Amino acid sequence: MQQAFASPSPASGHDDHPGVHAGHGSGKLVPLAVGAIGVVFGDIGTSPLYSLKESFAGPHPLAIDRPHIFGVLSLIFWTMTLVVTIKYVLVTMRADNDGEGGSLALLALIVRNRGTGKWTRGIVLLGVLATALFYGDAIITPAISVLSAVEGLEVVGNGFEAFVVPVSLVILIGLFLIQSRGTAKVGRIFGPIMLFYFLVIGAMGLSGIVRDPRILGAINPWWALNFFLLDPKLAFLALGSVVLAVTGAEALYADMGHFGRKSISVAWLYVAFPCLLLNYLGQCALLLDDPSAIDNPFFRMAPDWARLPLVGLATIATVIASQAVITGAYSVTQQAVQLGFLPRLKISHTSATAQGQIYIPLVNWLLLAFVILLVLGFRNSGSLASAYGIAVTGTMVITSSMLGVLVLTIWKWNRWAASLLIGAFLIVDGAYFASNLTKIPDGGWFPLLVGACAFTALTTWATGRRLLRERLFESAMPLDIFIKSAIKSVKRVPGTAVFLSASMEGAPPALLHNLKHNKVLHERIVILTVKIVGQPIVDDSRRVEVKQLGPDFFRIILRYGFMQEIDVPAALARAPDCGPPFRLMETSFFLGRQTLIAAQRPAMALWREGLFSWMLRNAESAMEFFKLPPNRVVELGSQVEI
């Protein structure tokens, strides 16, 4: 079926859209903000478990003295301010695609408004690359988050070190095993639990500040500058660990469709940001007084009696953070399928009422396999931190670049002001990305490898589908000629035949093959194209477009958003102006199935053609994907050279 971006429509970005998955009225602001705390801020909320420790005790250790403690803390504060508050909350979250956010939604928004211009292909590749990098992040986040929480057992007692990896694996395996059952019921308590977690870590930090108020002076940006003046090389390398404090910032934008810009902004500015800052201040105050606490300053802040309960609370928080990333992987994959970057996959809906509650078995088991390999291979959060950051900062750089295209060419902001703003974002993001590149030998190669594999799969499928459509179009008979010929000479039989076609031009191959082999046509012929537009949601009033091509010949176009579930029979039941109502027991659906054969001069490298052919063979059945009744479907095959 055709998967394409819609024609241009007015760009978003000047108002807070109500969102597509929930009513975001002012009366629901507090519940939505609490919900956002549970889903959006799980990843960034668990960063204090490891980010400060890795800044001092990571691959490039720092002296635990006042200049370095103040310098790192100042960098963390200003990174959260510039990257999260200014870049994402104040600017990027204005770039919503009818309420939706994220790399693919931003890509669809840009392409929808720019059309097929000079730089469109490069912009599409950037969006696809950001999506590919996300998968690397989605694998690492559950592993490092749960490991860092369970490592708190080492602070509780000396005999617990051997249990860290087994306990982490049990938790992670259990988390992935329950995905098929859905998380709607448990998800309702994620917000209150994470709110309690943020208040606890904020209170821990506040107690440390009270013991040593001098630490408040680190907010002065002079200390960050002084760090670079004191030791430029180590300061640059430290950026690779400092940026761990803002991992998960992209979630503010990606999850905007579920909670709305205002709710996420309130949750960040009034809960998450203050509590995180207090905790980092408290950890650094502890290090000023006791440098030996660097082995785990997060848990060392707590009194002895509170450490075991804190390990439990932190573990629950990391499970919630991991759940949010897993759910995000399902959502991104669904968008990629709908927008034509991945083949059809089996997608199960785990809730009868919530559209966003989905489960994709292939993604789930691949994530679990890689997470287990990471935990067994790296064995502690310190080693795994070396693999973390490249995918995150790479996505940040790409988001800034795409944002620059949006504000300059679509929103038409003042060129000088926009260039200065986007330039500042790119300098900050680029510095963090460059610092993380130094981690490649120590584990940074892993997310790059995952990203490269995902990018190859995404682009191979998109390119293969384009070439396949071109070959089918080249061999297609003009539809007007076919209809004139068929009306005069072909016998008609009772019922309706629906021929699914990816193209809106020419006669579908399945129609030609049916006539060739069966020598008849049904009384009513419908050529059906499902078109995925560059918006998350298409209203039912704009779903169906009907064109009469001849006597009892119709072309029907069904338009869906890239976040919507496709149900062809339900849409046809509402189709106007195409004869009597559709009755499933009198309707046959004809699907074309293409088999690729090698061309003398292939349009793709042979290995990519082989990959595309394998993906095509293993794609989910169109019958199930479009919810067609199994006993009313006929598949007709053909061979195509690409």
C-alpha positions in Angstrom: 0.0 0.0 0.0 1.1 3.5 -0.6 2.8 5.2 2.3 3.5 8.9 1.6 3.6 12.3 3.0 0.5 14.5 2.6 0.3 17.7 0.7 1.4 20.8 2.5 -0.8 22.3 5.2 -0.2 25.1 7.7 2.7 24.4 9.9 2.3 24.0 13.6 4.5 25.7 16.1 2.7 28.7 17.5 0.1 27.3 19.8 -0.1 24.5 22.3 -2.1 21.9 20.5 -4.4 19.8 22.6 -2.7 16.5 21.6 -4.1 13.5 20.0 -4.3 10.9 22.7 -5.8 12.7 25.6 -7.9 15.8 26.3 -5.4 18.4 27.5 -7.8 21.0 28.9 -6.7 23.3 31.7 -8.8 21.2 34.2 -6.6 18.2 33.5 -3.3 20.0 33.7 -2.2 18.6 37.1 -3.2 14.9 36.3 -1.5 15.1 32.9 1.6 16.7 34.5 1.8 13.8 37.1 1.3 11.3 34.3 4.1 13.0 32.4 6.4 12.7 35.4 5.8 8.9 35.3 6.4 8.4 31.6 8.4 11.3 30.2 11.0 11.9 32.9 11.8 8.3 33.9 15.1 8.3 31.9 16.4 11.7 32.9 15.1 11.2 36.4 17.3 8.2 37.0 20.4 9.9 35.6 21.7 11.0 39.1 22.3 7.3 39.8 25.3 7.3 37.6 26.1 10.5 35.7 28.0 12.4 38.5 29.9 9.2 39.5 31.0 8.6 35.9 32.1 12.2 35.5 34.7 11.7 38.3 35.4 8.0 38.3 34.8 7.1 34.6 37.4 6.4 31.9 39.0 9.9 32.5 39.1 10.3 36.3 39.0 13.8 37.8 40.6 15.1 41.0 37.8 15.3 43.6 38.6 18.8 44.8 36.6 22.1 44.8 37.5 23.4 41.3 36.6 20.1 39.6 33.5 19.5 41.7 32.2 23.0 41.1 33.2 22.8 37.5 31.3 19.6 36.8 28.3 20.7 38.8 28.2 24.0 36.9 28.3 22.2 33.6 25.5 19.9 34.7 23.3 22.8 35.7 23.9 24.8 32.5 23.5 21.7 30.4 20.1 21.0 31.9 19.2 24.7 31.4 20.4 25.1 27.8 19.6 21.7 26.4 16.4 20.7 28.2 14.8 24.0 29.4 15.7 26.3 26.5 16.2 23.9 23.5 13.4 21.4 24.2 10.9 23.0 26.5 10.9 26.5 25.0 11.8 25.9 21.4 11.6 22.3 20.1 8.3 21.5 21.7 6.7 24.2 19.6 7.5 22.1 16.5 4.5 19.8 17.0 2.9 17.9 14.1 -0.7 18.2 15.1 0.2 17.6 18.7 2.8 14.8 18.0 6.5 15.1 18.5 9.7 13.1 17.9 12.1 12.7 15.0 9.7 11.1 12.5 6.9 13.5 13.4 9.3 16.4 12.9 10.4 14.9 9.6 6.8 14.4 8.4 6.0 18.0 9.4 9.0 19.4 7.4 8.4 17.3 4.3 4.7 18.1 4.4 5.3 21.8 4.3 8.4 21.9 2.1 7.3 19.3 -0.5 10.0 17.7 -2.6 12.5 20.5 -2.6 16.2 20.6 -3.2 17.2 19.4 0.3 14.3 17.1 1.0 16.2 13.9 0.5 19.0 15.0 2.9 16.4 16.0 5.5 14.7 12.6 5.2 18.0 10.8 5.7 18.6 12.9 8.8 15.3 12.0 10.3 15.8 8.3 9.5 19.3 8.4 11.1 17.8 9.9 14.2 15.3 7.1 14.3 18.1 4.5 13.8 20.1 6.0 16.7 17.1 5.8 18.9 17.2 2.0 18.8 20.7 2.1 20.2 19.6 4.3 23.0 16.5 2.1 23.6 18.8 -1.0 24.2 21.2 0.7 26.5 18.8 2.6 28.7 17.1 -0.4 30.4 20.5 -2.1 31.0 22.3 0.9 32.5 19.3 2.2 34.5 18.5 -1.1 36.2 22.2 -2.0 36.8 22.9 1.4 38.4 19.9 1.0 40.8 20.7 -2.6 41.8 24.4 -1.6 42.3 23.1 0.2 45.4 23.2 -3.2 47.1 27.0 -2.8 47.1 26.6 0.2 49.4 24.2 -1.6 51.6 26.5 -4.5 52.4 29.8 -6.1 51.3 28.3 -9.5 50.4 25.9 -8.2 47.7 28.3 -7.6 44.8 27.8 -11.0 43.3 24.0 -10.5 43.2 24.0 -7.4 41.1 24.1 -8.9 37.6 21.7 -11.9 38.4 19.1 -9.6 40.1 19.4 -7.1 37.2 18.8 -9.8 34.6 15.8 -11.2 36.5 14.2 -7.7 36.7 14.9 -7.0 33.0 13.7 -10.4 31.7 10.5 -10.1 33.8 9.9 -6.6 32.5 10.0 -7.8 28.8 8.0 -10.9 29.5 5.0 -8.9 30.8 4.9 -6.5 27.8 2.4 -8.6 25.8 -0.2 -8.2 28.6 -0.1 -4.4 28.4 0.8 -1.9 31.0 -2.4 0.2 31.1 -3.4 -0.7 34.6 0.1 -0.5 36.1 0.8 2.6 34.1 -1.7 4.6 36.2 0.5 4.4 39.2 3.8 5.3 37.4 3.1 9.0 37.8 2.6 9.0 41.6 5.5 6.6 42.1 7.9 8.8 40.0 6.6 11.9 41.8 7.4 10.4 45.1 10.8 9.3 43.7 11.6 12.9 42.6 10.5 14.3 46.0 12.8 11.8 47.8 15.9 12.5 45.7 15.2 16.3 46.0 14.9 16.0 49.8 18.2 13.9 49.9 19.9 16.7 48.0 18.5 19.4 50.1 19.8 17.8 53.3 23.3 17.8 51.7 23.0 21.4 50.8 22.0 22.3 54.4 25.2 20.6 55.6 27.4 22.5 53.2 25.7 25.6 51.6 28.9 26.5 49.8 27.9 24.2 47.0 25.2 26.7 45.8 28.0 28.8 44.4 28.6 26.2 41.7 25.6 27.5 39.8 27.8 30.4 38.7 28.8 29.7 35.0 32.3 31.0 35.9 33.1 27.6 37.5 32.3 25.8 34.2 34.6 28.2 32.3 37.3 27.8 35.0 37.2 24.1 34.6 38.1 24.5 30.9 40.8 27.0 31.8 42.2 24.7 34.5 42.4 21.5 32.4 41.0 21.9 28.8 41.6 18.3 27.8 40.0 16.7 30.8 37.1 19.2 30.7 36.4 18.3 27.1 36.5 14.6 27.9 34.3 15.1 31.0 31.5 16.4 28.7 31.0 12.8 27.6 29.9 12.0 31.2 28.2 15.3 32.0 25.8 14.8 29.1 24.5 11.6 30.9 22.6 14.1 33.1 20.3 14.9 30.2 19.8 11.5 28.6 16.1 11.2 28.1 15.7 14.9 27.2 14.4 13.8 23.7 11.5 12.1 25.5 10.1 15.5 26.4 9.5 16.0 22.6 8.8 12.5 21.6 6.0 12.0 24.2 4.4 15.3 23.6 1.4 13.8 21.9 0.4 11.9 25.0 0.5 14.7 27.5 0.7 18.1 25.7 3.4 20.7 25.7 2.0 22.6 28.7 1.8 19.6 31.0 5.3 18.4 30.2 6.7 22.0 30.6 5.0 22.3 34.0 6.3 18.9 35.1 9.8 19.8 34.1 10.0 23.3 35.5 8.2 22.7 38.8 9.1 19.1 39.7 11.8 17.3 37.7 14.3 20.2 37.1 14.3 21.5 40.8 14.5 18.0 42.3 17.3 16.9 39.9 19.3 20.0 40.6 18.9 19.6 44.4 20.1 16.0 44.1 23.2 17.0 42.1 23.9 19.8 44.5 23.6 17.4 47.4 25.9 14.8 45.8 28.5 17.4 45.2 28.2 18.8 48.7 28.9 15.2 50.0 32.0 14.9 47.8 33.3 18.2 49.2 33.2 16.7 52.6 34.0 13.1 51.8 35.8 12.4 48.5 35.7 8.7 49.2 31.9 8.7 48.6 32.6 8.9 44.8 32.1 5.1 44.6 28.4 5.8 44.7 27.5 9.3 45.9 23.8 8.9 45.1 23.3 6.1 47.7 26.0 7.5 50.1 23.8 10.6 50.6 21.2 8.4 52.4 21.6 7.4 56.0 22.4 3.7 56.6 18.8 2.7 57.6 17.4 4.3 54.4 19.8 2.8 51.8 18.0 -0.6 51.3 14.5 1.1 50.8 16.2 3.6 48.5 17.6 0.8 46.4 14.1 -0.6 46.1 12.6 2.8 45.1 15.5 3.5 42.6 15.0 0.0 41.1 11.2 0.7 40.6 12.1 4.1 39.1 14.5 2.5 36.6 11.9 -0.1 35.7 9.5 2.7 35.0 12.1 4.5 32.9 12.8 1.3 31.0 9.1 0.8 30.4 8.8 4.2 28.9 11.8 3.5 26.5 10.3 0.2 25.5 6.9 1.7 24.8 8.7 4.4 22.8 10.4 1.8 20.7 7.0 0.3 19.9 5.6 3.7 19.0 8.6 4.7 16.8 8.5 1.3 15.0 4.8 1.7 14.3 5.4 5.2 12.9 8.3 3.8 10.7 6.0 1.1 9.3 3.2 3.5 8.6 5.5 6.0 6.9 7.1 3.4 4.7 10.5 2.9 6.3 9.8 -0.7 7.6 7.8 -3.6 6.3 4.4 -4.5 7.9 5.0 -6.0 11.3 2.7 -7.8 13.7 1.3 -5.1 16.0 -0.9 -6.2 18.9 -3.2 -3.7 20.8 -3.1 -4.4 24.5 -5.9 -2.1 25.4 -9.4 -1.9 24.1 -9.7 1.8 24.9 -6.2 3.4 24.6 -4.9 3.6 21.1 -1.3 4.1 22.1 -1.1 0.8 24.0 0.6 -1.5 21.5 3.0 -4.5 21.6 5.3 -5.5 18.8 6.7 -9.0 19.5 9.7 -8.7 17.1 10.9 -5.4 18.7 10.3 -6.8 22.2 12.4 -9.9 21.8 15.2 -8.2 19.9 15.5 -5.5 22.6 15.5 -8.2 25.3 18.2 -10.2 23.5 20.5 -7.2 23.1 19.8 -6.0 26.7 20.9 -9.4 28.1 24.0 -9.3 26.0 24.8 -5.8 27.3 24.4 -6.7 30.9 26.5 -9.9 30.6 29.1 -8.2 28.5 29.6 -4.9 30.5 28.5 -6.2 33.9 28.3 -2.8 35.6 26.9 0.6 34.9 30.4 2.2 34.9 31.5 0.1 31.9 28.1 0.5 30.2 28.3 4.3 30.6 31.1 4.3 28.0 28.6 3.0 25.5 26.0 5.5 26.5 25.8 9.0 25.1 26.8 8.7 21.5 23.3 7.8 20.3 21.7 10.5 22.6 24.0 13.3 21.5 23.8 12.2 17.8 20.1 12.5 18.0 20.4 15.9 19.7 22.6 17.2 16.8 20.1 15.9 14.2 17.1 17.4 16.0 18.9 20.8 16.1 19.7 20.6 12.4 16.1 19.7 11.5 14.8 22.4 13.8 17.0 24.9 11.9 15.3 23.9 8.6 11.9 24.3 10.2 12.5 27.8 11.8 14.3 29.2 8.7 12.2 27.8 5.8 8.8 27.1 7.3 8.2 29.3 10.3 10.2 32.1 8.6 11.8 33.4 11.8 14.2 36.3 11.5 17.2 34.8 9.8 19.8 36.4 12.0 18.1 35.5 15.3 17.2 32.0 14.2 20.8 31.4 12.9 22.2 32.5 16.2 19.8 30.3 18.2 20.2 27.2 16.1 24.0 27.8 15.9 24.2 27.9 19.7 22.3 24.6 19.9 24.6 23.0 17.3 27.7 24.2 19.1 26.6 22.8 22.5 25.2 19.5 21.0 28.3 19.2 18.7 30.7 19.6 21.7 28.9 16.8 23.6 28.8 14.6 20.5 32.5 15.1 19.8 33.4 14.3 23.4 31.4 11.1 23.2 33.2 10.0 20.1 36.2 9.4 22.3 34.2 6.6 23.9 34.0 4.5 20.7 36.9 2.1 21.6 35.5 1.6 25.2 31.9 0.6 24.1 30.7 3.6 22.1 30.9 1.4 19.0 27.8 -0.6 20.2 25.1 2.1 19.7 26.8 3.1 16.4 26.6 -0.5 15.2 23.0 -0.8 16.2 22.2 2.5 14.5 24.1 1.5 11.3 22.1 -1.7 11.1 18.8 0.0 11.8 19.6 2.8 9.3 20.5 0.2 6.6 17.2 -1.7 7.2 15.1 1.6 7.1 16.7 3.0 4.0 16.8 -0.4 2.2 13.1 -0.9 2.7 12.2 2.6 1.6 14.4 2.4 -1.5 13.2 -1.1 -2.4 9.5 -0.1 -2.1 10.1 3.0 -4.3 11.9 0.9 -7.0 9.1 -1.7 -6.8 6.4 0.9 -7.3 8.3 2.3 -10.2 8.6 -1.1 -11.9 4.9 -1.9 -11.4 4.0 1.5 -12.7 6.1 1.0 -15.9 4.3 -2.2 -16.6 0.8 -1.0 -15.6 -2.0 -0.6 -18.2 -3.6 2.9 -18.2 -6.8 2.4 -16.2 -9.1 4.3 -18.7 -8.1 2.0 -21.5 -8.7 -1.1 -19.3 -12.1 0.1 -18.3 -13.3 0.9 -21.8 -12.1 -2.5 -23.0 -13.5 -4.4 -20.0 -17.0 -2.9 -20.2 -17.5 -4.1 -23.7 -16.0 -7.6 -23.7 -15.8 -9.1 -20.1 -18.5 -11.1 -18.4 -19.6 -9.6 -15.0 -20.5 -11.8 -12.0 -22.4 -10.8 -8.8 -20.6 -9.2 -5.9 -17.9 -6.6 -5.2 -14.2 -7.0 -5.8 -11.8 -4.7 -4.0 -8.3 -4.6 -5.5 -5.7 -3.1 -3.1 -3.2 -1.0 -4.9 -0.1 1.0 -3.8 -0.3 3.3 -6.7 -3.1 5.7 -7.6 -2.2 5.4 -11.3 -2.8 2.5 -13.7 -4.6 -0.8 -13.3 -3.4 -2.9 -10.3 -1.4 -6.1 -11.2 -3.9 -8.2 -9.2 -6.8 -6.8 -11.4 -5.0 -7.8 -14.6 -4.0 -11.2 -13.3 -7.6 -11.9 -12.0 -9.0 -11.1 -15.5 -6.3 -13.1 -17.2 -6.9 -16.3 -15.2 -10.6 -16.1 -14.3 -11.9 -14.3 -17.4 -14.6 -12.4 -15.4 -15.1 -9.2 -13.4 -17.4 -8.5 -10.5 -20.5 -6.3 -10.8 -18.7 -3.6 -8.8 -15.0 -3.0 -9.0 -13.2 -0.9 -6.3 -9.5 0.0 -6.6 -8.4 0.8 -3.1 -5.4 2.8 -2.0 -4.5 3.3 1.7 -2.4 6.5 2.0 -0.5 7.4 5.1 -0.2 11.1 5.4 2.3 13.2 7.3 0.0 13.9 10.2 -0.5 11.7 13.3 -4.3 11.7 13.1 -6.8 12.0 10.2 -10.3 12.8 11.2 -13.1 10.4 10.1 -14.7 13.1 8.0 -11.6 13.2 5.8 -10.9 9.5 5.8 -12.6 8.4 2.6 -12.3 9.8 -0.9 -14.4 8.2 -3.7 -13.9 8.7 -7.5 -16.1 7.1 -10.1 -13.9 5.9 -13.0 -16.7 4.2 -15.1 -19.9 2.3 -14.7 -19.5 0.4 -11.4 -15.8 1.2 -11.4 -14.6 3.2 -8.4 -11.3 4.4 -6.9 -11.4 4.8 -3.1 -8.6 6.4 -1.2 -8.4 5.9 2.5 -6.3 8.4 4.4 -4.8 7.6 7.8 -2.3 9.4 10.1 1.0 7.7 11.0 -0.2 7.1 14.5 -3.5 5.4 13.6 -4.6 1.8 13.2 -5.8 0.8 9.8 -9.2 -0.9 9.5 -10.2 -1.2 5.8 -13.7 -2.9 6.3 -14.7 -0.3 8.9 -13.7 2.5 6.5 -15.5 1.0 3.5 -18.7 0.7 5.6 -18.7 4.5 5.7 -17.8 5.0 2.0 -20.3 7.3 0.3 -21.4 7.5 -3.4 -20.2 4.1 -4.6 -23.4 2.1 -5.0 -25.1 -0.1 -2.3 -23.5 -0.6 1.1 -20.5 -2.9 1.3 -21.5 -6.4 2.6 -18.4 -8.4 3.6 -20.0 -11.8 2.6 -20.5 -10.4 -0.9 -17.1 -8.7 -1.2 -13.8 -10.2 -2.2 -10.5 -8.6 -1.5 -7.7 -9.2 -4.0 -4.1 -8.7 -2.9 -1.0 -8.6 -5.1 2.1 -10.4 -3.8 5.4 -9.7 -5.6 8.3 -12.0 -5.9 11.6 -10.3 -6.7 13.9 -11.7 -9.4 17.4 -10.5 -10.2 17.7 -8.0 -13.0 20.6 -7.9 -15.4 21.4 -4.4 -14.2 20.0 -4.2 -10.6 19.1 -0.8 -9.2 20.4 -1.7 -5.8 23.5 -3.5 -4.6 22.9 -7.3 -4.7 23.2 -7.6 -0.9 20.7 -4.8 -0.4 18.4 -6.4 -2.9 18.7 -9.7 -1.0 17.9 -7.9 2.3 14.9 -6.2 0.7 13.7 -9.5 -0.7 14.0 -11.1 2.7 12.1 -8.3 4.4 9.4 -8.5 1.7 8.9 -12.2 2.2 8.7 -11.9 6.0 6.4 -8.9 6.1 3.2 -9.2 8.0 0.3 -10.3 5.9 -1.6 -7.4 4.3 -4.8 -9.3 5.3 -4.0 -9.0 9.0 -2.5 -5.5 8.8 -5.5 -4.0 7.1 -8.0 -6.2 9.1 -9.4 -8.0 6.1 -11.7 -11.0 6.8 -9.5 -14.1 6.1 -12.2 -16.0 4.2 -12.7 -13.1 1.8 -9.1 -12.6 0.6 -7.5 -13.8 -2.6 -3.8 -13.4 -3.2 -2.4 -13.2 -6.7 1.4 -13.4 -7.2 3.7 -11.8 -9.8 7.4 -11.5 -10.5 9.2 -8.2 -10.6 12.7 -7.2 -11.5 14.3 -4.3 -9.6 
